[in-house]
Amino acid sequence: MKFTSGILVTLAALTPAVIAAGKIKVEVRYTKDMVDVGNLDIFRYTWQKIYGEPGNQRSVLTEDKYDASSGQCMSWADGPDRNVRVKINGQWGRVPGLGPHDSREALVQALYKVLTLNSDPTGYNVFTNCYGKTWQEGSPIWGDRPHACGTPKASVRPHCMCLFGGASCEFHSWGHKVPSSIKANLYRDGVLLADSLIIDFSSNKVVQDNGCGTIGKIASTVAGFLPGPGSLFAAGIDVFCG
């Protein structure tokens, strides 16, 4: 008993030193292949999806398919032209010295920050529910009814991006391209921790763009980003693309 008690006392004395050994560093890696996900609501189906899942206090494992649109002049009769699959795989626990949810918050914030910095520059216009795309088809009399393009009162632009100049579209959104896979890891003193978050994207259109082309700008932007409490996490995110 005395020997066991001595071990416990020793461990208790060492714990603060272990905790103070180093701050947590977050690393994010993503692939160079870009996936066109159309006007998919990226925030809703990544960030909000994670926090909406039962048991997300410990881990998340989901795979879902979503319909999205990607055309600049999609007729009222057109259906979605993008089939997008999103897979989320994350696990996190009680890291010594951290609060109960600190590792999850850091992983989600860091991954989503890099994801948006990567996808935002790829944004393109998506107009849907369009009328008057041909000489034979008329357009509604919008009046004061909200609409995106086609009249001087349109909310986005007076002229639509359709081949026929008399067209008008009701809705506007933004399409994006995202890395096919993006992963966030945690390190302490160079040692990889078990906590991680991976999001994979796929769709019926993979764009063979070099997604690594903006990594310098992204790395510079997140150099001072703090993914968690400053007393526990090191500033900046290590970013890699391959």
C-alpha positions in Angstrom: 0.0 0.0 0.0 2.8 2.4 0.9 4.5 1.7 -2.4 1.3 2.3 -4.4 0.6 5.5 -2.5 4.1 6.7 -3.2 3.6 6.2 -6.9 0.4 8.1 -6.9 2.0 11.0 -5.0 4.8 11.1 -7.5 2.5 11.0 -10.5 0.4 13.8 -9.0 3.5 15.9 -8.5 4.6 15.3 -12.1 1.3 16.1 -13.8 1.6 19.9 -13.8 5.1 19.6 -15.3 3.7 17.3 -18.0 0.9 19.6 -18.8 3.2 22.6 -18.9 5.6 20.8 -21.3 4.1 22.4 -24.4 1.1 24.0 -26.0 -1.0 22.1 -28.4 -0.2 22.7 -32.1 -2.9 22.2 -34.8 -1.9 20.9 -38.3 -4.2 20.9 -41.3 -3.4 18.9 -44.5 -5.5 18.8 -47.7 -5.3 17.3 -51.2 -4.5 19.1 -54.4 -7.5 17.7 -56.4 -10.5 20.1 -56.2 -14.1 18.9 -56.2 -16.9 21.1 -57.7 -19.7 21.0 -55.1 -21.9 23.6 -56.8 -23.9 25.7 -54.4 -23.7 23.2 -51.6 -24.1 25.0 -48.2 -20.6 24.1 -46.9 -21.1 25.5 -43.4 -24.4 23.7 -42.9 -23.1 20.3 -44.1 -19.7 20.4 -42.3 -19.6 22.7 -39.2 -23.3 22.5 -38.3 -23.5 18.8 -39.2 -20.7 18.0 -36.7 -22.4 19.8 -33.8 -25.8 18.4 -34.7 -24.8 14.7 -34.5 -25.7 12.7 -31.4 -22.5 11.9 -29.4 -20.4 14.7 -31.0 -18.9 15.3 -27.6 -16.7 12.3 -28.3 -16.7 11.5 -32.1 -18.5 11.9 -35.4 -18.8 9.5 -38.3 -21.3 10.4 -41.1 -21.7 10.0 -44.8 -24.4 11.9 -46.7 -25.4 12.7 -50.2 -26.7 16.1 -51.2 -28.1 17.7 -54.4 -26.6 21.0 -55.5 -26.7 23.3 -58.6 -23.8 24.8 -60.5 -25.2 26.5 -63.6 -25.1 30.2 -64.3 -28.5 30.2 -65.9 -30.6 27.2 -64.8 -34.1 27.0 -66.0 -37.1 26.7 -63.7 -37.5 23.2 -65.2 -33.9 22.1 -64.4 -33.1 19.9 -61.5 -29.9 20.0 -59.5 -26.9 19.0 -61.6 -24.4 18.2 -58.8 -24.5 15.0 -56.6 -22.2 15.7 -53.7 -21.1 13.2 -51.1 -19.7 14.4 -47.8 -17.9 12.1 -45.3 -17.0 13.3 -41.8 -14.8 11.2 -39.5 -13.7 12.8 -36.2 -12.6 11.7 -32.8 -11.6 13.6 -29.7 -11.3 13.0 -26.0 -10.0 14.5 -22.8 -6.4 15.7 -23.5 -4.5 16.3 -20.3 -4.6 20.0 -19.4 -7.5 20.8 -21.8 -11.1 21.4 -21.1 -13.7 18.7 -22.0 -14.3 20.1 -25.5 -11.2 22.1 -26.3 -9.7 19.6 -28.7 -13.0 19.3 -30.7 -13.3 23.0 -30.9 -9.7 23.5 -32.1 -10.0 20.8 -34.8 -13.3 22.1 -36.1 -12.2 25.7 -36.1 -8.8 25.1 -37.7 -10.1 22.7 -40.4 -13.1 25.0 -41.3 -10.8 28.1 -41.4 -8.4 26.4 -43.9 -11.4 24.9 -45.9 -13.0 28.3 -46.4 -9.7 30.0 -47.3 -9.2 27.3 -49.9 -12.8 27.4 -51.3 -13.7 31.1 -51.1 -11.4 32.2 -54.0 -13.1 29.6 -56.3 -16.6 31.0 -55.8 -18.7 31.4 -58.9 -22.3 32.7 -59.6 -25.2 30.2 -59.6 -28.5 31.5 -60.9 -31.6 29.2 -60.7 -35.3 29.3 -61.5 -34.7 31.2 -64.7 -37.3 32.2 -67.3 -37.1 33.5 -70.8 -34.1 31.5 -71.9 -35.5 31.3 -75.5 -37.5 33.6 -77.8 -40.6 31.4 -77.2 -40.5 31.5 -73.4 -41.7 34.5 -71.5 -40.5 35.9 -68.2 -42.6 36.8 -65.2 -43.6 40.4 -64.5 -41.5 40.6 -61.3 -42.6 44.1 -60.2 -41.5 44.4 -56.6 -41.2 40.6 -56.2 -37.6 39.7 -55.2 -35.5 38.3 -58.0 -31.8 38.0 -58.6 -31.3 39.2 -62.2 -33.0 40.3 -65.4 -34.4 43.7 -64.5 -33.1 47.1 -63.2 -34.6 46.2 -59.8 -32.8 42.9 -59.5 -30.9 42.2 -56.3 -27.7 40.9 -57.8 -27.3 42.3 -61.4 -29.7 43.8 -64.0 -28.6 41.3 -66.7 -28.5 37.6 -66.2 -25.6 35.4 -67.3 -27.9 33.6 -69.9 -27.3 33.4 -73.7 -30.6 35.2 -74.3 -30.6 38.8 -73.1 -34.2 38.8 -72.1 -33.9 36.1 -69.5 -34.5 36.6 -65.8 -33.7 34.4 -62.7 -35.3 34.3 -59.3 -32.5 33.0 -57.1 -28.7 33.5 -56.8 -26.2 31.6 -54.7 -22.5 30.9 -54.8 -20.8 27.7 -56.1 -17.5 26.5 -54.9 -14.7 24.0 -55.3 -13.2 22.3 -52.3 -10.3 19.9 -51.7 -11.3 16.2 -52.1 -10.0 15.5 -48.6 -8.9 17.7 -45.7 -7.6 16.6 -42.3 -6.8 18.3 -39.0 -4.4 16.8 -36.4 -3.2 17.8 -32.9 0.5 17.7 -31.7 2.1 18.4 -28.4 5.9 18.7 -28.3 6.0 17.1 -31.7 4.0 14.1 -30.6 0.9 13.2 -32.6 -2.2 13.0 -30.4 -5.1 10.6 -31.1 -7.6 13.4 -31.8 -8.3 14.2 -35.4 -11.0 15.3 -37.9 -11.2 14.4 -41.6 -13.8 15.6 -44.2 -13.9 14.0 -47.6 -15.8 15.5 -50.6 -16.8 13.9 -53.9 -19.2 14.8 -56.6 -20.0 14.1 -60.3 -17.4 16.7 -61.3 -13.8 16.6 -60.1 -11.8 19.6 -61.3 -8.2 18.8 -61.9 -7.1 22.1 -60.6 -3.9 22.5 -58.6 -5.5 23.1 -55.2 -2.0 23.6 -53.7 -1.5 26.9 -55.6 -2.8 29.1 -52.8 -1.1 27.3 -49.9 1.4 30.2 -49.4 -1.4 32.7 -49.0 -3.4 30.4 -46.8 -0.4 29.6 -44.5 0.3 33.4 -44.2 -3.3 34.1 -43.3 -3.5 31.5 -40.5 0.0 32.2 -39.1 -1.5 34.0 -36.2 -4.8 32.1 -35.9 -5.6 30.9 -32.4 -7.7 27.7 -32.6 -8.3 27.5 -28.8 -7.4 29.2 -25.5 -4.1 30.9 -25.7 -2.8 29.3 -22.5 -3.3 25.9 -24.1 -2.9 26.2 -27.8 0.0 27.6 -29.9 -0.9 30.4 -32.3 -0.9 29.6 -36.0 -1.9 26.5 -38.0 0.7 24.4 -39.8 -0.8 23.9 -43.3 0.3 21.3 -45.9 -1.0 20.4 -49.3 -0.2 17.3 -51.3 
